[in-house]
């Protein structure tokens, strides 16, 4: 072992000494004296020397070869089109040296580049040669004029193969080449291929829905920590419009570059940042995804052999193909995103990039498994396009704010009691920052003038989406007042919602037979058909419903949210239990016994009249005044005609609560339907104290109302006056913030079963008016989405 190690050290020392003595030049001279035909046909010793020294130090060996007589021989070898293993080995070796030594690339000169373009035949060697010359400023400029760059872009395929990888990897050297990026951006076919590949990646790697965790009741948004956070943000927003955390600035300062002599020796004019055209990116921002974040690629390091893309897919077996494809695909996507990102740095390119596929692709990338720094890069690209002076007509026409809001309404963020996924939180932060940029643009002088033209449009569809966009984005106090009072946007959108609900109600009524004496609800099959027809009608109007509801959700300020979720220190009242039941163990005098029976005549429960009088104004009025029940001494009541379906055990639970019973087996509420039934019965029998207890911020009702249970609560919202106010605010808050579109459809369709939707819309408008009154009086561009 010691002998082997000693030989390796001697060999290493010999290679170093040879290259330090300019040995590469002499090997090149030796190559020039060799018979050219023999070099093409035989694996000579000089090829072995080239391979050994190239593997040892490509940088130094390539620099020395560039000035040797053998450089011309290597150039001629590159133009041999024979695909024999020997020629392939020479091509691989030469291009490997070209990638690592800029002196060797400089030795090729412009005439050889012209020759490559003229003799181009779509072979791998010619394509790699043109791609390698993207490294240097002079060759990039010449490739643009001689048509080489166009040939490279035309070779980009619609698959994640090795050719695509090699092309996009070397195009990253255009990052500071403004003229080159402008030329690339004008090639519509190439830009379409980039967008196609990115969309293909999005379809392959789109995240699955985050599973909601329904058993965690203290995470948010009712926990004191969450509300304390809201209060701190509200107090801060009263002072300033924007918040800068200066503690984070240190993390954004890039580390100092290394002063290693090895790195200094690798300097080349093409890689120097100081010689590159400065990027016209906007000034640093305080946001999480600000433009000052350093996200450049590893521009100083030499390419790894496996990154060069020498081997085609045909040279790999099936297992290797499957294993390498995903890694190659992920790298390709990052390089493509780099290209889009650097295109957006130059205002000259914005007019070509302000189109729907570009925005849709960048937004879709945020729903993939890309690293968060890549998602941040997509965010910054969108923000640069939004800041463009030419962006206003495109942004409002593309309805960009609707796409962003749809993106950040993630499943784990939509569920009230699910733990927040860190990636979804980052996406929400990304979406909010983009919406803030949109709002800043809309609230500028030019933005408001353009918005007014849309609001006055004769096209009903254009005017409708202008109302939605303006309500979401306009935050300037003067503009907002004009929006509400002159254009009356809230009423216009409210009327559109009523019209959509009316159409859905009419679609459902087609399944109702007017000659049938039975009620609609009595026929379960018919009710199901009516419900499905209404949901189908609502889904047809999904774009308009999203525009309406997303704009309404933007009115939920921190102040309104904090008042709805105001916490108290009391425990859940219905969870306070005793060991004994007051009805089973109480000795009730016969004359004070009140017996409740079901429709079959079976006695369900016997209660004390005094307890009922204490907790129910209904029974207090009945037995303390000269009504028939008191005069006749009635002690039996029939349960069954309550106006909605209530199970016997739910009614028994209600009587236990009216009697002051707190035994867990008697009063435990473990179902949404039980909670709804208790609210309905408490409202009907005027059990105001019980209602107050249930409607407390920490009460039992707040635990059950989520996006998935809204349709169960809609009957009592529409029929019980006691629910209007504190509970209805919580209902509409959850409706706008924590309900998916499918849950919204189900809730709206359920509301049509009790009325034409007028009552629901009126309650909804009252809630929105309270939201508007809670908006901050100062100018703020933060959107509460």
C-alpha positions in Angstrom: 0.0 0.0 0.0 2.8 2.4 0.9 4.5 1.7 -2.5 1.3 2.4 -4.4 0.8 5.7 -2.5 4.4 6.7 -3.2 4.0 6.1 -6.9 0.8 8.2 -7.0 2.7 11.1 -5.3 5.5 10.8 -7.8 3.1 10.8 -10.7 1.3 13.8 -9.3 4.5 15.7 -8.8 5.6 14.8 -12.3 2.4 16.2 -13.9 2.6 19.4 -11.9 6.3 19.9 -12.8 5.5 19.2 -16.5 2.6 21.7 -16.7 4.6 24.3 -14.7 7.3 24.0 -17.4 4.7 24.8 -20.1 4.5 21.2 -21.1 1.2 21.6 -22.7 2.8 23.7 -25.4 5.2 20.9 -26.3 2.5 18.3 -26.4 0.6 20.6 -28.9 3.8 20.9 -30.9 4.1 17.1 -30.9 0.5 16.8 -32.2 1.2 19.2 -35.1 4.0 17.0 -36.3 2.0 13.8 -36.2 0.4 12.5 -39.4 -3.1 13.9 -39.6 -4.5 10.7 -41.2 -3.0 8.6 -38.5 -4.5 10.8 -35.8 -8.0 10.3 -37.4 -7.7 6.6 -37.7 -5.5 5.3 -34.9 -5.5 5.8 -31.1 -2.1 7.2 -30.9 0.0 7.9 -27.8 -0.5 11.6 -28.2 -4.2 11.1 -27.6 -3.4 9.3 -24.3 -1.2 12.2 -23.3 -4.0 14.6 -24.1 -6.5 12.6 -22.0 -4.2 12.3 -19.0 -3.2 15.9 -18.8 -6.7 17.1 -19.5 -8.1 15.0 -16.7 -5.3 16.4 -14.4 -5.8 20.1 -15.0 -8.0 21.2 -17.9 -7.6 24.9 -17.2 -3.8 25.0 -17.3 -3.5 22.4 -20.1 -6.0 24.2 -22.3 -4.3 27.6 -21.8 -0.9 26.1 -22.9 -2.4 24.3 -25.9 -4.1 27.5 -27.1 -0.7 29.0 -28.0 0.9 25.8 -29.4 1.0 24.8 -33.1 -1.3 21.9 -32.3 -4.3 24.2 -31.8 -4.9 24.3 -35.6 -4.8 20.5 -35.7 -7.5 20.3 -33.0 -9.6 22.8 -34.9 -9.5 20.6 -38.0 -10.4 17.5 -36.0 -13.6 19.3 -34.8 -14.8 19.6 -38.4 -14.6 15.9 -39.1 -18.1 14.6 -39.3 -17.3 10.9 -39.0 -18.9 9.5 -35.8 -16.3 6.8 -35.1 -15.5 6.1 -31.4 -12.0 7.6 -32.0 -13.3 10.9 -33.5 -16.0 11.0 -30.8 -13.2 10.8 -28.2 -11.3 13.6 -29.8 -14.4 15.8 -30.0 -15.2 15.2 -26.4 -11.7 16.0 -25.3 -11.5 19.3 -27.3 -14.9 20.6 -26.2 -14.0 19.8 -22.7 -10.9 22.0 -23.0 -13.0 24.7 -24.7 -15.3 24.8 -21.7 -12.6 25.3 -19.2 -10.0 27.5 -20.9 -11.0 30.9 -22.4 -7.6 31.2 -24.1 -8.4 28.1 -26.1 -11.7 29.6 -27.1 -10.1 32.9 -28.1 -7.7 30.9 -30.4 -10.7 29.8 -32.5 -11.4 33.4 -33.7 -14.4 34.6 -35.7 -13.6 32.8 -38.9 -14.0 29.4 -37.3 -17.3 30.4 -35.8 -18.5 31.4 -39.3 -17.4 28.0 -40.6 -19.3 26.2 -37.8 -22.4 28.1 -38.7 -22.0 27.4 -42.5 -21.3 23.7 -42.0 -23.9 23.2 -39.3 -25.6 19.9 -39.6 -27.5 19.5 -36.3 -24.9 17.1 -35.0 -24.1 17.0 -31.3 -20.6 18.3 -31.8 -21.6 21.4 -33.8 -24.4 22.2 -31.3 -22.0 21.9 -28.4 -19.4 24.0 -30.1 -21.9 26.8 -30.7 -23.2 26.5 -27.1 -19.7 26.6 -25.6 -18.9 29.9 -27.3 -21.8 31.5 -25.3 -19.2 31.8 -22.5 -17.4 34.9 -23.9 -18.6 38.3 -24.7 -16.9 38.6 -28.1 -18.2 35.2 -29.2 -21.7 35.9 -28.0 -21.8 39.1 -30.0 -20.5 37.3 -33.1 -23.0 34.4 -32.7 -25.9 36.9 -32.8 -24.7 38.5 -36.0 -23.7 35.3 -37.8 -26.9 33.4 -36.9 -25.2 30.9 -34.5 -27.4 31.9 -31.6 -30.5 31.4 -33.7 -29.4 27.9 -34.6 -28.8 27.0 -30.9 -32.3 28.3 -30.0 -33.9 26.3 -32.8 -32.3 23.1 -31.5 -34.1 23.4 -28.1 -36.5 20.5 -28.0 -39.7 20.0 -26.1 -38.3 17.2 -23.9 -35.9 17.2 -20.9 -33.1 15.5 -22.9 -29.3 16.0 -22.8 -29.3 18.4 -25.7 -31.8 20.7 -24.0 -29.8 20.5 -20.8 -26.5 21.5 -22.6 -28.3 24.4 -24.5 -30.0 26.0 -21.5 -26.9 25.5 -19.2 -24.7 27.5 -21.5 -27.3 30.2 -22.2 -27.0 31.1 -18.6 -23.9 33.0 -19.6 -26.2 35.6 -21.2 -27.3 36.7 -17.7 -25.5 40.1 -17.9 -25.5 40.4 -21.7 -28.3 42.9 -22.3 -28.1 42.8 -26.1 -28.1 39.0 -26.1 -31.1 38.8 -23.8 -33.0 41.2 -26.0 -32.2 39.1 -29.0 -33.3 35.9 -27.2 -36.6 37.6 -26.1 -37.4 38.5 -29.7 -37.4 34.9 -30.7 -41.0 34.0 -30.1 -40.6 30.3 -31.0 -37.8 29.9 -28.4 -39.7 31.7 -25.7 -42.7 29.5 -26.4 -40.5 26.4 -26.0 -39.3 27.7 -22.7 -42.8 28.2 -21.5 -43.9 24.8 -22.7 -41.1 23.1 -20.8 -41.8 25.0 -17.7 -45.6 24.2 -18.0 -44.7 20.5 -18.6 -42.7 20.5 -15.4 -45.5 22.1 -13.5 -47.9 19.4 -14.7 -45.5 16.7 -13.7 -44.6 18.0 -10.2 -47.6 19.9 -9.0 -48.0 19.6 -5.2 -50.7 17.4 -3.8 -53.3 18.9 -1.5 -52.0 19.4 2.0 -54.0 17.1 4.3 -56.1 19.1 6.8 -55.6 18.2 10.5 -59.0 18.5 12.0 -58.1 17.5 15.6 -55.9 20.5 16.4 -58.3 23.1 17.8 -55.8 25.5 19.4 -53.5 26.3 16.5 -55.3 29.1 14.7 -57.1 31.4 14.3 -58.7 31.3 17.8 -55.5 30.9 19.8 -54.4 34.0 21.8 -51.0 33.9 20.1 -52.6 34.4 16.8 -54.7 37.3 17.9 -51.8 38.9 19.7 -50.0 38.8 16.4 -53.0 40.4 14.6 -53.1 43.2 17.3 -49.4 43.9 16.9 -49.7 44.1 13.1 -52.8 46.4 13.4 -50.9 48.8 15.7 -48.0 48.9 13.4 -50.1 49.6 10.4 -51.6 52.6 12.2 -48.1 54.1 12.2 -46.7 53.2 8.7 -47.8 51.6 5.5 -44.9 49.3 5.2 -42.9 47.3 7.7 -39.1 46.8 7.4 -37.4 44.3 9.7 -33.9 45.7 9.8 -32.7 42.6 11.6 -33.2 40.7 8.4 -31.0 43.1 6.3 -27.8 41.5 7.6 -28.9 38.1 6.2 -29.4 39.7 2.8 -25.9 41.1 2.5 -23.9 38.7 0.3 -20.7 37.2 1.7 -17.4 38.6 0.7 -15.8 36.8 -2.3 -12.9 34.6 -1.5 -9.4 35.9 -2.1 -7.9 32.5 -2.9 -5.1 32.7 -5.4 -6.6 29.7 -7.1 -9.8 31.6 -7.9 -7.9 34.6 -9.0 -6.0 32.5 -11.4 -9.2 31.3 -13.0 -10.3 34.8 -13.9 -11.3 35.5 -17.5 -12.8 38.6 -19.2 -16.0 36.6 -20.0 -16.6 35.7 -16.4 -15.8 39.0 -14.8 -18.7 40.7 -13.2 -17.1 44.0 -13.2 -16.8 44.0 -17.0 -20.4 43.0 -17.5 -23.3 45.3 -18.3 -24.9 46.4 -15.0 -28.3 45.0 -14.4 -31.1 47.7 -14.3 -33.0 45.8 -11.6 -35.0 48.0 -9.2 -33.7 49.3 -6.0 -33.6 47.0 -3.0 -36.9 46.2 -1.4 -37.7 45.2 2.1 -39.8 42.3 1.1 -38.9 38.7 1.6 -38.4 38.2 -2.1 -36.7 41.4 -2.9 -34.5 42.0 -5.9 -31.4 42.5 -3.9 -31.2 38.9 -2.9 -28.1 37.3 -4.5 -29.3 34.4 -6.7 -26.7 34.1 -9.4 -25.5 30.8 -10.5 -22.2 29.3 -9.7 -20.4 31.3 -12.5 -16.8 30.8 -11.3 -16.8 27.0 -10.9 -15.7 24.7 -13.7 -18.3 22.4 -15.2 -18.5 18.9 -13.8 -18.1 16.1 -16.3 -21.6 14.7 -15.6 -23.0 18.2 -16.3 -21.5 18.6 -19.7 -24.2 16.3 -21.2 -21.8 14.3 -23.4 -23.7 11.0 -23.3 -27.0 10.8 -25.1 -29.9 8.9 -23.7 -29.2 6.0 -26.1 -25.9 5.3 -24.3 -27.6 4.7 -20.9 -29.6 1.7 -19.8 -33.2 2.0 -18.8 -32.5 2.2 -15.1 -30.0 5.0 -15.6 -32.4 6.9 -17.8 -35.1 6.9 -15.2 -32.7 7.8 -12.5 -31.0 10.7 -14.4 -34.1 12.1 -16.1 -35.6 13.7 -13.0 -32.3 15.2 -11.9 -31.7 16.6 -15.4 -35.2 17.9 -15.6 -34.9 19.7 -12.3 -31.7 21.4 -13.4 -33.1 22.3 -16.8 -36.1 24.0 -15.1 -33.8 26.1 -12.8 -31.8 27.2 -15.9 -34.9 28.1 -17.8 -36.2 30.1 -14.8 -32.9 31.9 -14.7 -33.4 32.9 -18.4 -36.9 34.2 -17.7 -35.6 36.0 -14.6 -32.8 37.8 -16.4 -35.1 38.7 -19.3 -37.3 40.6 -16.9 -34.4 42.7 -15.7 -34.4 44.7 -18.9 -37.3 47.0 -19.7 -36.8 46.5 -23.4 -38.1 43.0 -23.0 -41.2 43.7 -21.0 -43.5 44.3 -24.0 -42.7 40.8 -25.2 -43.1 39.2 -21.8 -46.4 40.9 -20.8 -48.7 38.2 -22.0 -50.9 35.6 -20.3 -48.7 32.4 -20.8 -45.7 34.1 -19.1 -47.7 35.1 -16.0 -49.5 31.8 -15.9 -46.3 29.8 -16.1 -44.5 31.9 -13.4 -47.5 31.5 -11.1 -47.8 27.8 -11.8 -44.1 27.3 -10.8 -45.0 28.5 -7.4 -47.2 25.5 -6.9 -44.5 23.0 -7.7 -41.7 21.4 -5.6 -39.1 23.9 -6.6 -36.8 25.2 -3.8 -38.2 28.3 -2.1 -35.4 30.5 -3.6 -36.5 29.5 -7.1 -40.1 30.4 -6.2 -38.8 33.7 -4.9 -37.1 34.2 -8.2 -40.4 33.7 -10.0 -42.0 36.2 -7.7 -39.4 38.8 -8.4 -39.8 38.3 -12.1 -43.5 38.9 -11.8 -42.9 42.0 -9.7 -40.5 43.5 -12.3 -43.1 43.0 -15.0 -45.8 44.6 -12.9 -43.5 47.7 -12.3 -43.2 48.2 -16.0 -44.7 51.3 -17.4 -46.4 49.3 -20.2 -48.0 46.8 -17.8 -51.3 48.5 -16.9 -53.4 47.4 -19.9 -52.0 43.9 -19.7 -52.3 43.4 -15.9 -56.0 44.4 -15.7 -56.9 42.5 -18.9 -55.2 39.3 -17.7 -57.0 39.4 -14.3 -53.6 38.7 -12.7 -54.9 39.3 -9.1 -57.4 36.5 -9.5 -54.7 34.1 -10.5 -52.6 35.1 -7.5 -55.4 34.8 -5.0 -56.3 31.4 -6.4 -52.7 30.3 -5.9 -52.5 31.3 -2.3 -55.8 29.8 -1.3 -54.0 26.5 -0.4 -55.9 23.7 1.3 -53.9 23.8 4.6 -54.5 27.6 4.7 -58.2 27.3 3.9 -58.9 25.0 6.9 -59.4 26.8 10.1 -57.8 24.2 12.4 -55.1 22.7 10.1 -51.5 23.4 10.9 -49.9 25.7 8.3 -47.5 24.1 5.8 -44.3 26.1 5.7 -44.2 26.0 1.8 -47.8 27.2 1.7 -46.9 30.1 4.0 -44.1 31.0 1.7 -46.5 30.9 -1.2 -48.9 33.1 0.6 -46.2 35.6 1.4 -45.2 35.5 -2.3 -48.8 36.1 -3.4 -49.3 39.0 -1.0 -46.2 40.8 -2.2 -47.2 40.5 -5.8 -50.7 41.8 -4.9 -49.1 44.7 -3.1 -47.1 45.6 -6.3 -50.3 45.4 -8.3 -52.0 47.6 -5.8 -49.2 50.2 -5.9 -49.5 50.2 -9.7 -53.3 50.6 -9.6 -53.1 53.4 -7.1 -50.7 55.5 -9.2 -52.1 58.4 -11.2 -51.8 56.5 -14.5 -53.3 53.4 -12.9 -56.3 55.1 -11.5 -57.0 57.0 -14.8 -56.8 53.7 -16.7 -59.1 52.0 -14.1 -61.7 54.8 -14.4 -61.8 54.1 -18.2 -62.6 50.5 -17.5 -65.2 51.3 -14.8 -67.0 53.5 -17.4 -66.8 50.9 -20.2 -69.9 50.1 -22.2 -68.9 46.4 -22.3 -70.7 44.8 -19.3 -68.1 42.0 -19.0 -65.2 44.5 -18.9 -67.0 46.7 -16.5 -67.8 43.8 -14.2 -64.2 42.7 -13.9 -63.1 46.3 -13.5 -65.4 46.5 -10.5 -63.8 43.4 -9.0 -60.3 44.5 -9.7 -60.8 48.0 -8.4 -62.4 46.8 -5.1 -59.4 44.5 -4.6 -56.6 46.8 -5.5 -57.6 50.4 -5.0 -56.3 51.5 -1.5 -55.7 55.2 -1.9 -58.2 56.9 0.4 -59.4 59.4 -2.1 -59.7 56.9 -4.9 -61.4 54.4 -2.6 -64.0 57.0 -1.5 -64.8 57.7 -5.2 -65.0 54.0 -5.8 -67.6 53.4 -3.1 -69.7 56.5 -3.5 -69.5 57.5 -7.1 -69.2 54.1 -8.9 -71.0 52.3 -6.1 -68.9 49.2 -6.7 -70.2 47.2 -3.7 -73.8 47.5 -4.8 -72.9 46.6 -8.4 -71.0 43.4 -7.4 -73.7 42.6 -4.8 -76.4 42.8 -7.6 -74.3 40.5 -9.8 -74.1 38.0 -7.0 -77.9 38.1 -6.5 -78.4 37.6 -10.3 -76.1 34.5 -10.3 -78.0 33.0 -7.3 -81.3 33.8 -9.0 -80.2 31.9 -12.1 -79.1 29.0 -10.0 -82.4 28.9 -8.2 -84.3 28.9 -11.5 -82.2 25.9 -12.7 -83.1 24.0 -9.6 -86.8 24.9 -9.8 -86.9 23.0 -13.2 -86.8 19.8 -11.2 -89.7 20.8 -9.0 -93.2 19.6 -10.1 -95.7 22.4 -9.2 -98.6 19.9 -9.3 -97.0 17.7 -6.6 -98.6 18.4 -3.3 -95.6 17.2 -1.4 -92.9 19.7 -0.3 -89.6 19.7 -2.1 -87.7 18.7 1.0 -89.9 15.6 1.5 -88.7 13.9 -1.5 -85.0 13.1 -1.0 -84.3 12.2 -4.6 -85.9 15.3 -5.9 -84.0 17.4 -3.3 -80.7 15.9 -4.4 -81.4 16.7 -8.1 -82.4 20.2 -7.3 -79.2 20.7 -5.2 -77.0 19.3 -7.9 -78.6 21.5 -10.6 -78.0 24.6 -8.5 -74.4 23.7 -7.9 -73.9 23.0 -11.6 -75.3 26.4 -12.4 -73.0 28.1 -9.9 -70.0 26.2 -11.3 -70.8 27.6 -14.8 -70.4 31.1 -13.3 -67.3 30.2 -11.3 -65.0 32.9 -12.9 -67.5 35.6 -11.9 -68.1 34.2 -8.5 -64.4 34.1 -7.8 -64.0 37.7 -9.0 -66.8 38.7 -6.6 -65.9 36.8 -3.5 -62.1 37.3 -3.8 -62.7 41.1 -4.0 -65.0 40.9 -1.0 -62.4 38.9 0.9 -59.9 41.8 0.4 -62.1 44.0 2.6 -61.4 41.8 5.7 -59.0 44.1 7.5 -56.9 43.1 10.5 -59.2 45.2 12.7 -62.3 43.4 11.5 -60.7 40.0 11.9 -59.5 40.8 15.4 -62.9 41.9 16.5 -64.6 38.7 15.2 -62.0 36.5 16.8 -61.8 38.4 20.1 -60.8 35.9 22.8 -61.9 35.6 26.4 -60.4 33.7 29.2 -63.4 31.5 30.0 -63.3 27.8 29.1 -65.7 26.3 26.7 -68.9 26.6 28.7 -70.5 23.4 27.4 -67.4 21.5 28.3 -67.7 22.3 32.1 -69.1 19.1 33.4 -70.5 17.7 36.7 -70.6 14.1 37.8 -74.3 14.0 38.4 -77.3 14.7 36.1 -79.7 17.3 37.5 -82.7 15.6 35.9 -82.0 12.0 36.9 -81.1 12.8 40.5 -83.5 15.7 41.1 -86.7 15.0 43.1 -89.3 16.9 41.1 -92.7 17.5 42.6 -95.5 15.9 40.5 -97.2 19.2 39.9 -94.0 20.7 38.6 -93.1 17.9 36.2 -93.0 18.7 32.5 -93.0 15.6 30.2 -91.8 15.8 26.6 -93.0 13.1 24.2 -92.2 12.3 20.6 -94.7 11.9 17.8 -95.0 8.2 18.7 -96.1 9.0 22.3 -92.9 7.9 23.9 -91.7 10.0 26.8 -88.3 11.4 26.0 -87.5 13.3 29.1 -89.1 14.8 32.2 -88.0 18.2 33.3 -88.5 20.6 36.2 -90.9 23.5 35.3 -88.9 26.0 37.5 -85.7 25.2 35.7 -87.3 25.7 32.3 -88.7 29.0 33.4 -85.3 30.1 34.7 -83.5 29.4 31.4 -86.2 29.9 28.7 -88.2 33.1 28.2 -90.6 31.0 26.1 -91.6 28.8 29.0 -91.4 31.8 31.4 -94.0 33.6 29.4 -96.1 30.4 29.0 -96.3 29.6 32.7 -96.1 33.0 34.3 -98.9 34.4 32.3 -102.5 33.3 31.9 -102.0 31.3 28.8 -104.0 28.1 28.1 -101.1 25.8 29.1 -101.0 27.4 32.6 -104.8 27.6 33.0 -105.3 24.0 31.9 -102.3 22.8 33.9 -100.7 21.1 30.9 -97.7 19.0 31.8 -97.2 17.0 28.6 -95.8 18.5 25.3 -95.3 16.8 22.0 -92.0 17.2 20.3 -91.8 16.8 16.5 -93.1 19.9 14.8 -89.9 22.0 15.0 -89.6 23.3 11.4 -86.4 21.4 10.7 -85.3 17.8 11.2 -84.1 17.3 14.8 -83.4 13.9 16.3 -84.9 12.8 19.6 -81.6 12.7 21.4 -80.7 16.2 20.3 -83.9 17.5 21.8 -83.2 15.6 25.0 -79.8 17.2 25.1 -81.4 20.6 24.7 -83.8 20.0 27.7 -80.8 18.9 29.8 -79.1 22.2 29.0 -82.3 24.2 29.8 -82.4 22.4 33.1 -78.8 23.5 34.0 -77.4 19.9 33.7 -73.7 19.8 33.0 -73.0 16.0 33.0 -70.7 15.2 30.1 -72.9 12.3 28.9 -75.9 14.6 28.8 -74.6 17.8 27.2 -71.5 16.8 25.2 -71.7 18.2 21.7 -69.7 16.1 19.2 -71.5 16.7 15.9 -72.1 19.7 13.7 -75.8 18.7 13.3 -76.2 18.6 17.1 -74.7 22.1 17.4 -77.0 23.4 14.7 -80.0 21.8 16.3 -79.2 23.3 19.7 -78.9 26.8 18.2 -82.2 26.4 16.4 -84.0 25.1 19.5 -82.4 27.8 21.7 -83.6 30.5 19.3 -87.1 29.0 19.0 -87.6 28.7 22.8 -85.9 32.0 23.5 -83.1 30.5 25.6 -81.0 33.7 25.4 -78.6 32.8 28.1 -77.8 29.5 26.4 -77.4 31.2 23.1 -75.0 33.8 24.6 -73.0 30.9 26.1 -72.8 29.1 22.7 -71.9 32.2 20.8 -69.0 33.3 22.9 -65.7 33.6 21.0 -64.6 30.5 23.0 -68.0 28.9 22.8 -69.0 25.6 21.3 -70.3 27.1 18.0 -66.9 28.6 17.1 -65.3 25.1 17.3 -67.6 23.6 14.7 -67.9 26.3 12.0 -65.4 25.6 9.3 -65.5 25.8 5.5 -66.8 22.2 5.3 -69.7 22.8 7.8 -70.9 26.2 6.4 -73.7 24.5 4.5 -75.0 22.9 7.7 -75.2 26.3 9.5 -76.8 28.2 6.6 -80.4 27.2 7.7 -80.1 28.8 11.1 -78.4 31.9 9.6 -81.4 32.4 7.4 -84.2 31.5 9.8 -82.9 32.4 13.3 -82.7 36.1 14.2 -80.5 35.4 17.2 -77.7 34.4 14.8 -77.5 37.8 13.2 -74.6 39.8 14.5 -71.7 38.2 16.2 -72.4 34.7 14.8 -73.2 35.8 11.3 -70.0 37.8 11.2 -68.0 34.7 12.1 -70.0 32.8 9.5 -69.2 35.2 6.7 -65.6 35.6 7.9 -65.1 31.8 7.5 -67.1 31.9 4.2 -64.7 34.4 2.7 -61.4 33.3 4.3 -61.6 29.6 5.0 -63.9 28.0 2.4 -62.9 26.5 -0.9 -64.9 27.1 -4.0 -66.6 23.7 -3.8 -67.6 24.5 -0.2 -68.8 27.9 -1.3 -70.9 26.4 -4.1 -72.5 23.9 -1.6 -73.3 26.7 0.9 -74.8 29.0 -1.8 -76.9 26.1 -3.2 -78.1 25.2 0.3 -79.1 28.8 0.9 -81.4 28.7 -2.1 -83.4 25.8 -0.5 -84.8 28.3 2.1 -85.3 31.4 0.0 -84.5 33.0 -3.3 -81.1 34.1 -1.9 -82.3 37.6 -1.0 -82.0 37.1 2.7 -78.5 35.6 2.4 -77.3 38.5 0.1 -78.8 41.2 2.4 -77.0 39.7 5.4 -73.8 39.4 3.4 -74.0 43.1 2.3 -74.5 44.3 5.9 -71.4 42.3 6.9 -69.4 43.8 4.0 -70.5 47.3 5.0 -69.1 46.8 8.5 -65.9 45.5 6.9 -65.6 48.7 4.8 -66.1 50.9 7.9 -63.2 49.0 9.6 -60.7 49.7 6.8 -57.8 51.9 7.9 -58.2 55.6 7.4 -54.7 55.9 6.1 -53.3 54.8 2.8 -52.3 51.1 3.0 -51.4 48.7 0.2 -51.5 45.5 2.3 -54.2 43.2 1.1 -55.8 40.9 3.7 -55.9 37.7 1.7 
